[in-house]
Amino acid sequence: MLLRERSIALVLLLALTAVFYATWSGSSWKTRQIAELEAARGELNAAFISESTQLAGLESGQLALGDAAAAGLPNTVKTSLLLPPGPLAELAVGSADLRPAKADIAAVGRADDMFRFYQVDNPTLLALGRFDLAFVVVYLVPLLILGMTYSVLSADKESGSLALLLAQPLTASQVAWARITLRTLLVAGTVIAGSLTAWLIFAPQPVSPEAGARLLAWMGLTAAYCGFWGALAGLAAARNRSSENSALTLLLGWAVIALLLPAVIGITVQTISPTPSRLDYVTAARAAENAANAQGRELLQGYLLDHPEIEAAERSAVAPFIKTFILVQQRVEAAVAPVAARFDARLEAQQRISGALAWLSPASLVQSALAELAGSSLTRQRRFEAEARALRRGWLKALEAPIIEGRRLTKAEFTALPRPEFVEVDTARVLQSVGGAILMVIVYAGLAVLLARRRFRRFSVAAT
């Protein structure tokens, strides 16, 4: 009977088309991202080798100072911390294309100027968001399942064939669940198989070693989410209403679960823990900078008095204003540190509240879990920014004394500077958190099934 419905083939074709296009779109974005970051990594390696070679040549006397005038100057050496795309970023781009993937580290530079490497793309496309596989799973797949299951009983009742069907040794519950299970499995199987096939075709090379385990968890989460919407369709069928009523009820349910609840969660988070004013940070930084600039000479003299082991060279290789700039920036960062700490603490609180409230919405829960599996989550981005700030502190600590002394770095000092390398989170921890999300979605599905069973006990073919 199912195969006689022409709409079924159309629905499955639409699902496959969406899956393949979304995977191709995400893979194209990740390929560009990888190419850009590899180019940046190549430039960093080349600059490191060139600087090391010049310093070695100066120390051995094989290279004249005039031929490498900028080599080893502590105020000019710089590096960058790069954030590679996540292991499955091609499947859930999310807002990763709006966030910086590169942090520029230098002694002479502001802390808030590190993250300036954004994706260059059409602003309208960035505002709308990229059409990725996570969007297909969270928003489109439920609509396809509900479109195939909203009339599993009501259509037969309206045509008059349901009474004849239930004259057999069958119950309305058995008929409804058999049809819903088959249709849900068809959609889920098509989406999962299509996703795996499309990923094998379009996934950028080389594939991350962690991708396999994460992909299995992705498929498990997708299957559980499809099961939840199938259970919701069963609950609608148990209400014993007309096809139009069931369709409207399920559509409203989709809007509430997939659209309204996430929006309410976002508003609630902002209400409970509002983001601090960026103006406070800018005002504090400007006031501290003005005050420190007025005391520039005194700051330098005070630093030398506090560090008697440091003696400024008579013929300094570093301009005096740079020495003052370093000390001024230290004073500014110390002044705005409380404001920055409150800002970070508020963001952490927002993430905790949002993570707790996400358990109330299957769509929000699945969305965040898919982003975590893909490596496109806000948590990973904040880890990258924290590592960049820690790297900058390490560089400032190592370069501060050579700058004040006004001397060049030795090759040993340059090569001993902390090297940038983003540390990926352990996949086992990611899978553990996603396992909790899968379990919770199954619990929601189970609750819908239990409610449907209670309603099916009162199911009647007669018109009410």
C-alpha positions as CSV (number, residue, x, y, z in Angstrom):
1,M,0.0,0.0,0.0
2,L,2.9,2.4,0.8
3,L,4.6,1.8,-2.5
4,R,1.4,2.8,-4.3
5,E,1.7,6.3,-2.9
6,R,3.6,8.4,-5.4
7,S,4.3,11.0,-2.7
8,I,6.6,8.6,-0.9
9,A,9.1,8.5,-3.7
10,L,9.0,12.3,-3.9
11,V,9.7,12.6,-0.2
12,L,12.6,10.2,-0.3
13,L,14.1,11.9,-3.3
14,L,13.7,15.3,-1.6
15,A,15.5,13.9,1.5
16,L,18.4,12.5,-0.6
17,T,18.7,15.8,-2.6
18,A,18.8,17.8,0.6
19,V,21.4,15.5,2.2
20,F,23.7,15.4,-0.8
21,Y,23.5,19.2,-1.4
22,A,24.1,20.0,2.3
23,T,27.1,17.6,2.5
24,W,28.6,19.1,-0.7
25,S,28.0,22.6,0.6
26,G,29.7,21.9,4.0
27,S,32.5,20.0,2.3
28,S,33.2,22.9,-0.1
29,W,33.4,25.3,2.9
30,K,35.7,23.1,4.8
31,T,38.0,22.6,1.8
32,R,38.4,26.3,1.5
33,Q,39.0,26.7,5.2
34,I,41.6,24.0,5.1
35,A,43.4,25.6,2.1
36,E,43.4,29.0,3.8
37,L,44.8,27.6,7.1
38,E,47.4,25.5,5.3
39,A,48.6,28.5,3.4
40,A,48.8,30.4,6.7
41,R,50.6,27.5,8.4
42,G,53.1,27.4,5.5
43,E,53.8,31.1,5.9
44,L,54.4,30.6,9.6
45,N,56.8,27.8,9.1
46,A,58.7,29.7,6.4
47,A,59.0,32.7,8.6
48,F,60.2,30.6,11.5
49,I,62.8,28.9,9.4
50,S,64.0,32.2,7.9
51,E,64.2,33.9,11.3
52,S,66.2,31.0,12.8
53,T,68.5,30.9,9.8
54,Q,69.2,34.6,10.0
55,L,69.9,34.5,13.8
56,A,72.2,31.5,13.3
57,G,74.0,33.4,10.6
58,L,74.4,36.5,12.8
59,E,75.7,34.5,15.7
60,S,78.3,32.6,13.6
61,G,79.4,35.8,11.8
62,Q,78.4,34.4,8.4
63,L,75.7,37.1,8.0
64,A,76.3,40.8,8.4
65,L,73.9,42.9,10.5
66,G,73.0,45.1,7.6
67,D,71.8,42.0,5.7
68,A,69.4,41.0,8.6
69,A,68.6,44.3,10.3
70,A,65.2,43.1,11.6
71,A,66.3,39.6,12.7
72,G,65.7,38.7,16.3
73,L,64.1,42.1,17.2
74,P,61.7,41.1,20.1
75,N,59.2,43.7,19.0
76,T,58.8,42.3,15.5
77,V,58.7,38.5,16.0
78,K,55.2,37.2,15.7
79,T,53.2,34.0,15.2
80,S,49.6,32.9,14.9
81,L,47.5,30.2,16.5
82,L,45.3,28.5,13.9
83,L,42.0,26.8,14.6
84,P,41.6,23.8,12.2
85,P,38.0,22.8,11.1
86,G,36.5,20.2,13.3
87,P,36.7,16.4,12.4
88,L,33.2,16.6,10.9
89,A,32.8,20.3,10.3
90,E,31.6,19.6,6.8
91,L,28.4,18.2,8.3
92,A,27.6,21.0,10.8
93,V,29.2,24.3,9.8
94,G,26.9,26.2,12.2
95,S,28.2,29.7,12.9
96,A,31.8,28.6,12.4
97,D,32.0,30.7,9.3
98,L,31.3,33.8,11.4
99,R,34.0,33.1,14.0
100,P,37.7,33.8,13.7
101,A,39.9,30.8,12.9
102,K,43.3,32.6,13.4
103,A,44.8,34.5,16.4
104,D,47.7,36.8,15.7
105,I,50.3,36.8,18.5
106,A,52.8,39.6,18.8
107,A,54.4,41.6,21.7
108,V,53.4,44.9,20.2
109,G,49.7,44.5,19.8
110,R,46.5,44.7,21.7
111,A,44.9,41.7,23.3
112,D,41.6,42.4,21.6
113,D,43.2,42.7,18.2
114,M,44.3,39.0,18.1
115,F,41.1,37.7,16.5
116,R,40.8,39.5,13.2
117,F,40.9,36.6,10.7
118,Y,37.3,36.2,9.7
119,Q,35.8,34.4,6.7
120,V,35.3,36.6,3.7
121,D,31.9,35.8,2.2
122,N,28.6,37.4,1.1
123,P,27.2,39.1,4.3
124,T,23.7,38.0,3.4
125,L,24.7,34.4,3.2
126,L,26.6,34.6,6.5
127,A,23.5,36.1,8.1
128,L,21.2,33.4,6.8
129,G,23.6,30.6,7.7
130,R,25.0,27.8,5.7
131,F,22.7,25.0,4.5
132,D,24.5,22.0,6.2
133,L,23.5,18.5,7.1
134,A,22.8,19.5,10.7
135,F,20.1,21.9,9.4
136,V,18.6,19.0,7.3
137,V,18.5,16.7,10.3
138,V,17.1,19.1,12.9
139,Y,14.5,21.0,10.7
140,L,13.7,19.2,7.4
141,V,13.7,15.5,8.4
142,P,11.0,16.0,11.1
143,L,8.8,17.7,8.4
144,L,9.3,14.8,6.1
145,I,8.4,12.2,8.8
146,L,5.3,14.2,9.8
147,G,4.3,14.6,6.2
148,M,4.3,10.9,5.7
149,T,2.7,9.9,9.0
150,Y,0.0,12.5,9.9
151,S,-2.9,10.5,8.3
152,V,-1.9,6.9,9.0
153,L,-5.4,6.3,10.6
154,S,-7.4,9.3,9.8
155,A,-7.3,8.8,6.0
156,D,-8.7,5.3,6.4
157,K,-11.3,6.5,8.8
158,E,-12.4,9.2,6.4
159,S,-12.6,6.8,3.5
160,G,-14.6,4.3,5.6
161,S,-12.1,1.5,5.3
162,L,-10.8,1.7,8.9
163,A,-13.8,-0.1,10.3
164,L,-13.4,-3.0,7.9
165,L,-9.7,-3.1,8.6
166,L,-10.3,-3.3,12.4
167,A,-12.8,-6.1,11.9
168,Q,-9.8,-8.3,11.5
169,P,-7.8,-9.4,14.6
170,L,-6.0,-6.0,14.8
171,T,-6.1,-2.9,16.9
172,A,-5.9,0.7,15.9
173,S,-2.6,0.9,17.8
174,Q,-1.1,-2.0,15.9
175,V,-2.1,-0.5,12.5
176,A,-0.8,3.0,13.4
177,W,2.5,1.9,14.9
178,A,3.2,-0.5,12.0
179,R,2.7,2.2,9.4
180,I,4.5,4.9,11.4
181,T,7.5,2.6,12.1
182,L,7.8,1.7,8.4
183,R,7.6,5.3,7.2
184,T,9.9,6.6,9.9
185,L,12.5,3.9,9.1
186,L,12.3,4.7,5.4
187,V,13.1,8.4,6.0
188,A,15.7,7.7,8.7
189,G,17.3,5.0,6.6
190,T,17.4,7.2,3.5
191,V,18.9,10.1,5.4
192,I,21.5,8.0,7.3
193,A,22.5,6.0,4.2
194,G,22.5,9.1,2.0
195,S,24.6,11.0,4.6
196,L,27.2,8.3,4.8
197,T,27.4,8.0,1.0
198,A,27.6,11.7,0.5
199,W,30.3,12.0,3.2
200,L,32.4,9.3,1.6
201,I,32.1,11.1,-1.8
202,F,32.6,14.7,-0.7
203,A,34.5,14.6,2.6
204,P,37.7,16.7,2.3
205,Q,40.9,14.7,2.5
206,P,42.7,13.6,4.6
207,V,39.9,12.4,6.8
208,S,40.5,12.9,10.5
209,P,41.2,9.7,12.5
210,E,38.4,10.7,14.9
211,A,35.8,11.1,12.2
212,G,34.7,7.4,12.2
213,A,33.6,7.3,15.8
214,R,32.0,10.7,15.6
215,L,30.1,9.7,12.4
216,L,28.7,6.6,14.1
217,A,27.5,8.7,17.0
218,W,26.0,11.2,14.4
219,M,24.0,8.4,12.8
220,G,22.8,7.1,16.2
221,L,21.7,10.6,17.2
222,T,19.9,11.0,13.9
223,A,18.1,7.7,14.3
224,A,17.0,8.6,17.8
225,Y,15.7,12.0,16.7
226,C,13.7,10.4,13.8
227,G,12.3,8.0,16.3
228,F,11.1,10.9,18.5
229,W,9.2,12.5,15.7
230,G,7.7,9.1,14.7
231,A,6.5,8.7,18.3
232,L,5.0,12.2,18.2
233,A,3.1,11.2,15.0
234,G,1.8,8.2,16.9
235,L,0.5,10.4,19.7
236,A,-1.3,12.6,17.1
237,A,-2.8,9.5,15.5
238,A,-4.1,8.3,18.9
239,R,-6.1,11.6,19.3
240,N,-8.5,10.2,16.6
241,R,-9.0,13.5,14.8
242,S,-9.3,14.4,11.1
243,S,-6.4,14.5,8.8
244,E,-6.4,18.3,8.6
245,N,-6.5,18.5,12.4
246,S,-3.7,16.0,12.8
247,A,-1.6,17.8,10.2
248,L,-2.1,21.2,11.9
249,T,-1.4,19.7,15.3
250,L,1.9,18.2,14.2
251,L,2.9,21.3,12.3
252,L,2.3,23.4,15.4
253,G,4.3,20.8,17.4
254,W,7.2,21.1,15.0
255,A,7.1,24.9,15.2
256,V,7.1,24.8,19.0
257,I,9.8,22.2,19.4
258,A,12.1,23.2,16.6
259,L,11.6,27.0,16.5
260,L,9.8,28.4,19.5
261,L,11.5,26.5,22.3
262,P,15.1,27.3,21.1
263,A,14.1,31.0,20.8
264,V,12.6,31.0,24.3
265,I,15.7,29.3,25.7
266,G,17.9,32.1,24.1
267,I,15.7,34.8,25.5
268,T,15.7,33.2,28.9
269,V,19.5,32.9,29.0
270,Q,19.8,36.6,28.1
271,T,17.3,37.5,30.8
272,I,18.9,35.4,33.5
273,S,22.5,36.3,32.5
274,P,22.6,39.3,30.2
275,T,25.8,39.9,28.2
276,P,27.9,42.8,29.8
277,S,28.1,46.0,27.9
278,R,31.0,46.2,25.5
279,L,31.0,49.9,26.1
280,D,32.2,49.4,29.7
281,Y,35.3,47.5,28.4
282,V,36.1,50.1,25.8
283,T,35.6,53.0,28.3
284,A,37.9,51.3,30.9
285,A,40.5,50.5,28.3
286,R,40.5,54.1,26.9
287,A,40.7,55.7,30.4
288,A,43.6,53.3,31.4
289,E,45.4,54.0,28.2
290,N,45.2,57.8,28.6
291,A,46.4,57.6,32.2
292,A,49.3,55.2,31.3
293,N,50.4,57.3,28.3
294,A,50.7,60.4,30.5
295,Q,53.1,58.4,32.8
296,G,55.0,56.7,30.0
297,R,58.5,57.8,31.1
298,E,57.8,57.2,34.7
299,L,56.5,53.6,33.9
300,L,59.8,52.8,32.2
301,Q,61.9,54.2,35.0
302,G,59.8,52.4,37.5
303,Y,60.2,49.1,35.7
304,L,64.0,49.4,35.6
305,L,64.0,50.2,39.3
306,D,61.9,47.1,40.0
307,H,64.1,45.0,37.8
308,P,67.7,45.9,38.6
309,E,69.0,42.9,36.8
310,I,67.9,44.6,33.5
311,E,70.1,47.2,32.0
312,A,68.9,49.1,28.9
313,A,71.6,49.0,26.2
314,E,73.2,52.3,25.3
315,R,72.6,51.6,21.6
316,S,69.2,50.0,21.9
317,A,67.9,47.9,19.0
318,V,64.4,48.7,20.1
319,A,62.9,52.2,19.8
320,P,62.1,53.9,23.2
321,F,58.4,54.4,22.3
322,I,58.1,50.6,21.9
323,K,59.4,50.0,25.4
324,T,56.9,52.5,26.7
325,F,54.1,50.9,24.6
326,I,54.7,47.5,26.2
327,L,54.5,48.9,29.7
328,V,51.4,51.0,28.8
329,Q,49.7,47.9,27.4
330,Q,50.5,46.0,30.6
331,R,48.8,48.8,32.6
332,V,45.8,48.9,30.3
333,E,45.3,45.1,30.4
334,A,45.6,45.1,34.2
335,A,43.0,47.9,34.4
336,V,40.5,46.1,32.1
337,A,41.1,42.7,33.5
338,P,38.2,42.8,35.9
339,V,35.8,43.9,33.2
340,A,37.1,41.2,30.9
341,A,36.8,38.6,33.7
342,R,33.1,39.6,34.3
343,F,32.5,39.3,30.5
344,D,34.0,35.8,30.4
345,A,32.2,34.7,33.6
346,R,28.9,35.9,32.1
347,L,29.5,34.0,28.9
348,E,30.4,30.9,30.9
349,A,27.2,31.3,32.9
350,Q,25.2,31.7,29.7
351,Q,26.7,28.5,28.3
352,R,25.8,26.6,31.5
353,I,22.3,27.9,31.5
354,S,21.8,27.3,27.8
355,G,23.2,23.8,28.2
356,A,20.8,23.0,31.1
357,L,17.7,24.4,29.3
358,A,18.6,22.6,26.1
359,W,17.6,19.4,27.7
360,L,14.0,20.7,27.7
361,S,14.0,20.9,23.9
362,P,14.9,17.9,21.7
363,A,15.7,20.1,18.8
364,S,18.1,22.3,20.8
365,L,19.6,19.2,22.4
366,V,20.2,17.5,19.0
367,Q,21.5,20.8,17.4
368,S,24.1,21.3,20.1
369,A,25.1,17.6,20.1
370,L,25.6,17.6,16.3
371,A,27.8,20.8,16.6
372,E,29.8,19.1,19.3
373,L,30.3,16.0,17.2
374,A,31.3,18.1,14.2
375,G,33.7,20.3,16.1
376,S,31.8,23.5,15.3
377,S,30.5,24.2,18.8
378,L,30.9,27.5,20.7
379,T,32.7,25.5,23.5
380,R,35.5,24.6,21.1
381,Q,35.7,28.2,19.8
382,R,36.1,29.5,23.4
383,R,38.8,26.9,24.1
384,F,40.7,28.2,21.0
385,E,40.4,31.8,22.3
386,A,41.6,30.8,25.7
387,E,44.6,28.9,24.3
388,A,45.4,32.0,22.1
389,R,45.4,34.3,25.2
390,A,47.6,31.8,27.1
391,L,50.0,31.7,24.2
392,R,50.1,35.5,24.1
393,R,50.9,35.7,27.8
394,G,53.7,33.2,27.3
395,W,55.2,35.3,24.5
396,L,54.9,38.6,26.5
397,K,56.6,37.0,29.5
398,A,59.5,35.8,27.3
399,L,59.9,39.0,25.2
400,E,59.4,41.6,27.9
401,A,62.9,41.7,29.3
402,P,64.7,41.7,25.8
403,I,62.5,44.6,24.7
404,I,63.3,46.7,27.8
405,E,67.0,45.8,27.5
406,G,66.8,46.8,23.8
407,R,68.7,43.8,22.5
408,R,68.1,41.2,19.9
409,L,67.0,37.6,20.7
410,T,69.5,34.8,20.4
411,K,68.6,31.8,18.3
412,A,68.1,29.7,21.4
413,E,65.7,32.3,22.9
414,F,63.8,32.5,19.6
415,T,63.4,28.8,19.2
416,A,62.4,28.5,22.9
417,L,59.4,30.7,22.5
418,P,56.1,28.8,23.0
419,R,55.0,27.3,19.7
420,P,51.3,27.6,18.6
421,E,49.4,24.3,18.4
422,F,45.7,24.0,19.1
423,V,44.9,20.9,21.3
424,E,41.8,19.1,20.2
425,V,39.4,17.8,22.9
426,D,39.4,14.1,23.6
427,T,36.8,12.3,21.4
428,A,35.8,10.0,24.3
429,R,34.5,13.1,26.2
430,V,32.6,14.3,23.2
431,L,31.0,10.8,22.7
432,Q,30.1,10.7,26.3
433,S,28.2,14.0,26.2
434,V,26.5,13.0,22.9
435,G,25.5,9.6,24.5
436,G,23.6,11.6,27.1
437,A,21.8,13.5,24.4
438,I,20.8,10.3,22.6
439,L,19.5,8.8,25.8
440,M,17.4,11.9,26.5
441,V,15.9,12.0,23.0
442,I,14.9,8.3,23.5
443,V,13.3,9.2,26.8
444,Y,11.2,11.9,25.1
445,A,10.2,9.3,22.4
446,G,9.3,6.8,25.1
447,L,7.1,9.4,26.9
448,A,5.3,10.1,23.6
449,V,4.7,6.4,23.1
450,L,3.3,5.9,26.6
451,L,0.9,8.8,26.2
452,A,-0.2,7.4,22.8
453,R,-0.9,4.0,24.3
454,R,-3.2,5.5,26.9
455,R,-5.1,7.4,24.2
456,F,-5.3,4.3,21.9
457,R,-7.2,2.5,24.7
458,R,-10.1,4.9,24.1
459,F,-9.8,4.9,20.3
460,S,-13.1,4.5,18.5
461,V,-13.9,4.2,14.9
462,A,-17.3,5.8,15.4
463,A,-17.5,9.5,14.7
464,T,-17.5,11.7,17.8
